[in-house]
Amino acid sequence: MSSIDIRRAADRFTTRLSWLESHHSFSFGHHHDPTNVGHGLLLVFNDDRVAPGGGFGQHGHRDMEIVTWVLEGALEHRDSTGTHGIIRPGEAQRMSAGSGILHSEMNASQSEPVHFLQMWVPPDQRDLEPGYEQRAVSVKPGAGLVAVASGRGHDGAVIINQPHAVMWAAEMEAGEAVVLPDSQHVHAFVARGRVALSGHELAAGDAARLTAAGALPATALEPTHLVVWETAAD
């Protein structure tokens, strides 16, 4: 059965600390709702703002493909494989937790906040070797949806170990439209701006969860950054 489920920014779970404001689209940490644990293969979609000098100290993950997309500022990453990187807008990071990895994520600036999205999907195999990839991905007005993270071999995207999932992003001027993927599960999130989608208006922080809804157009009502996940299977 097809459906369009609109989720508003104000209805997200929220974590507020002295150095962190995090909005969770799905159950995360101590925020739990058994009816809201993911959409298709997308299990975590966190919208994080970290104060200057703040961040997440070393902590562990396993058996998860973790994609980070910075919207503003700079995020510093270190992990137990010896990887160290600073991620800025226009750069995608993929960390495969696999059989187990420890990492930290810190605001790389002592004066400016960092705003980023972190999104998790499960891999298609357990106990993979932990891995990391970071690369520039050009997302510009007029380019339509650009593959940022893909398990399907899209050129220019970071590679995730999940062939049933792709993350796309679009930078859109007012009046510009993109066509959302015709997949079983699509999660379209407005990171900045406003869009019109199938009779609904979505503002920054709003999302549409589409289930077998077909290839629908999303039209920017002002300059907009749109982040879309498609997953083909539960």
N, C-alpha and C positions, 0 to 999 in steps of 0.2 A: 504494500500500500504506500502511495506517495504522500509526503507531508512536508510542510515548511513550518519549522518551529523557531520563532523569534525569541531570542534571549537578550534582555536589556542589560546595559552596563551596571546599573544600580542593583541588579538582582544577583550579581556574582558574589561568591564567598570572598571575604576580604581579610587579609592579615596585615595589621599595622604594628610596627615596632619603631623604635627611635630612629632607625636607619633604613627601614624598609616599608614600602607600601606595595602589597601584592594582591592582585585580583585573580581569582581562580574560576575558570569557566566550568570546571568539573570538581568533584570531590577531591580534596588534597589535604594531606596531613590530618589535623584534628577536625577539619571540615568534612563532614561525611553525610551524604544523602544517597541512599541505595538506589534512588531513581535517577541519579545524575552522576554516573561514574565514567562517562565517555560517550563518544559518538563514532560508531564504527570502530576503527582501530586507534583513533585519537583518544588517548587516555588522560593527558595533561595538557592544559593550555593556560599558562600563567603569564600575566601581564604585570611586570615587575618594575618598580622604580626604587633605585638604591641611592642613598645620600652619599655625598663626597666622602671618600675614605672608608665607606662601609662595605659590607659584603657577606657572602656565605663562606664560612671557614670550611676546612677540609671535612668532607662527608662522603659516604659511599653509595654506589648504585650497582645493580647488576641486571642483565637481561632486559635492557631497554635502549632504544635509539633516541637520543636526546638532541634536539635541534634548537639552536639559539640564534635569534635574529635581533640585532641591535637597531633601535629606532633613533635614539639620541645618546650622545656621550660615548664612552669607551669602557669595555668590560675586560678585565684581566683574568685569564684562565691558567690554572696549573693542575696537573694530575699525576697520578702515580706511575704513568708510563714515561715520565720525564718531559712531557709536552708543556710548553709555555707559550701563550699567545695573547695578544690584545685584539679584541673584536670591536670593530667600528661600524657605523651604518654603511650598508652596501657589502658587508662581509657576512657569510654564513658559516656557522660552526656546527659540525656533527660530532658527537661523542657516542661511540658504541660502548656501553658499559659491559656487555658480554659476561664473562665469568666473574667479573668484579673489578671495580675501579674506584679510587679515591680521587676527589678533585675539590678545588676551591674556585669561587667566582667572586672577584672583588671589583668595586668601582676603581678604575685605573686613574681617576682624577681626585685630587684633594680639594678641588674647588667647584666642580660641576657635577650634577647628578647624572646617572645613567638610566635609560629607559629601554627595556628589552622584553622580548617575548621568548618564553621557553616552552617547548612542546615535545611531548613524548609519544612514541608509538612502540609497540613490542616488535622485536626482530622475528624473522621467520624460523630461527633456530636458537636454541638455548646454548649457553656456555661457549659462545664465540670468543675469539681473542679480542680483548679490549682494543679500541682504536679511536683515532681522532682525525678529523679533516677540517680545514678552514680555507675558504677561497672567496674571492670577490665575485659578486653576482650583480650584473648591471640590470637595474630595474628603473626604467625611464618612462616618462609620459609617451603614449603612442605605441609602446611595445606590447601592450596587452598583458596577459598573464605570463609571467616568466617563472620557469621551474627553478626553485631554490634548493630543495632537497628531494631526492628521488630514488626510489628503488627500481626504476624502470629504465635507467640509462640515459636520462635526458642530458644533453650536452650542457656543460657549464654549471650543473647543479652538484652539490655535495651528495655523496652516495650513502644511502641508508640501506641496512640489511632487512628490507621489507618490500618485496615486489608489488604489494597491493596498496602502496601509499605514495603520494606525491604532495609536496608543499609548493604552492605557487604564491607569487606576490605581484601586485600591479600598482604602479604610480600613475594616477589618473588626474587629468585636468577636468574642470567643470564641463559637463556635457559628454565626456568620454565614457564609452561603455565597454565592458568585457563580458564574455559569455562564460558562465560557470560550467565546470566539467559535468558531463552526463555520466555520473557514477552513482553507485548505490548510496554512498554516504559522502556528503559535502558539508564542510564547516567553513563559512565565510565570515571573517572578522574584520570590522572596520577599525584599523589601528589609528587612523587620523582622517578627519573629514566626514562626509555624509554620502550615502548612496541610496538610490531607489531600487528596490528589488521586489518584483511581483506584487505591486500594490502596497508595499511596506517601505517606510523610510527608516534607515539605520544610521545612527550617529556614532561618534567615536566610542569604542568600548562595547558596542552592540554586536551581536552575531546572529547569523541564520544557520540553523541546522537543517539541512535538506536530506530527505530520504527518498531515493528513486524519483526525484522531482524533475529530471530531465535537464537539458542545457538552457538555463535561464539567463537572461541578460541582467547585469548589474550596472547602473548608470550613476556616475559621480554627479552630485549636486553642487560640489565645491571641490577644490583640490583634495585628493583622497589617497590614502595608502591602504590597500586591501590585501589581506592575507587569507589564503584559501588552502584548505586541506581536502584532498579527495582520497577516500579509501574504498576499495572494491569489495571488501569482505569484513565480516564481524571478527 
